[in-house]
Amino acid sequence: MPTFLIRRAVPSAGELTPQQLRALSTASNAAARAHVGASARWERTFVAGDHLVCLYRAASEAHVREHARLSGYVAEELRHLFGRPTHLS
């Protein structure tokens, strides 16, 4: 499945505790899983100030947008990532 990057505005995201971030992601994934199923799968999240930057594997961009909508956190930016991960040194 293709990989997508989404950026979501979450005020004070950088001040949330690991437990609060875990609770947020658990609720987001549970809500979306019930409606989107295996068509969109969360991989990883990075906290960047007042934003969460998330990586998803999904059948299409539409599936990622629907996942974001159902989770309650709008995807401000969505990018399709091409190729394999590369580590730059």
Residue pairs with C-beta under 8 A, 6 or more apart in sequence:
1 41
1 57
1 58
1 59
2 57
2 58
2 59
2 60
2 80
2 81
3 43
3 55
3 56
3 57
3 80
3 81
4 55
4 56
4 57
4 58
4 61
4 64
4 78
4 79
4 80
4 81
5 53
5 54
5 55
5 56
5 77
5 78
5 79
5 81
6 53
6 54
6 56
6 64
6 68
6 75
6 76
6 77
6 78
6 79
7 51
7 52
7 53
7 54
7 75
7 76
7 77
7 78
8 51
8 52
8 53
8 54
8 68
8 73
8 74
8 75
8 76
9 50
9 51
9 73
9 74
9 76
10 16
10 24
10 50
10 51
10 52
10 73
11 50
12 50
13 21
13 47
13 48
13 49
13 50
13 51
13 52
14 47
14 48
14 49
14 50
16 24
16 47
21 45
21 47
25 42
25 45
27 71
28 42
28 71
28 72
28 73
29 42
29 71
31 70
31 71
31 72
32 40
32 66
32 67
32 70
32 71
35 66
35 70
36 63
36 66
36 67
36 70
39 58
39 59
39 60
39 63
40 56
40 57
40 58
40 59
40 63
40 64
40 66
40 67
41 56
41 57
41 58
42 54
42 55
42 56
42 67
43 54
43 55
43 56
43 57
44 54
44 55
45 52
45 53
45 54
45 55
46 52
46 53
46 54
47 53
51 76
52 73
55 81
56 64
56 67
58 64
58 67
61 78
61 80
64 75
64 78
65 75
65 78
68 74
68 75
68 78
